[in-house]
């Protein structure tokens, strides 16, 4: 089995998109906490913002973990899940990440 550049490139793209998503989630959380008037005007807005923020952070973590597994060429399903999560955050990075992960499937253990 020859190692190609495809899983490595997909892993790097996943990690970059995951970090962008993770930072976006953290910034969204900080911005939402700085708006007490919004939280007071809309009932259950805090719960909704917390759920959305948690989802964004979780997807960013999945993208980062999937990127590391793509670099190691270990768990193809997790690497593909990371690529799909990277598609959510940075569309131009997510498309090639999915394609390269799919093309490099034979290199994973």
Residue pairs with C-beta under 8 A, 6 or more apart in sequence:
1 106
1 107
2 107
3 73
3 107
4 104
4 107
6 100
6 101
6 103
6 104
6 107
7 70
7 71
7 73
7 79
7 100
7 101
7 104
7 107
7 108
8 70
8 71
9 96
9 97
9 100
10 67
10 70
10 79
10 83
10 96
10 97
10 98
10 100
10 101
10 104
11 66
11 67
11 68
11 69
11 70
11 71
11 79
12 67
12 71
13 67
13 83
13 86
13 93
13 94
13 96
13 97
13 100
14 63
14 64
14 66
14 67
14 70
14 79
14 82
14 83
14 85
14 86
14 97
15 63
15 64
15 67
15 68
15 71
16 86
16 90
16 93
17 63
17 85
17 86
17 87
17 89
17 90
17 93
17 94
17 97
18 60
18 61
18 62
18 63
18 64
18 65
18 66
18 67
18 82
18 85
18 86
18 89
19 60
19 64
20 60
20 89
20 90
21 56
21 57
21 59
21 60
21 63
21 85
21 86
21 88
21 89
21 90
22 57
22 60
22 61
22 64
23 60
24 56
24 60
24 89
25 53
25 54
25 56
25 57
25 60
26 57
28 49
28 52
28 53
28 56
29 49
29 50
29 53
29 57
32 38
32 39
32 46
32 49
32 53
38 45
39 45
39 46
39 49
59 85
59 88
59 89
60 85
60 89
62 81
62 82
62 85
63 82
63 83
63 85
63 86
63 89
64 82
65 78
65 82
66 78
66 79
66 80
66 81
66 82
66 83
66 85
66 86
67 79
67 82
67 86
69 75
69 78
69 79
69 82
70 79
70 82
70 83
70 101
70 104
73 104
73 107
73 108
73 109
74 108
74 109
75 108
76 101
76 105
76 108
79 101
79 108
80 98
80 101
80 102
82 97
83 94
83 97
83 98
83 100
83 101
84 94
84 98
86 93
86 94
86 97
87 94
87 95
87 97
87 98
88 94
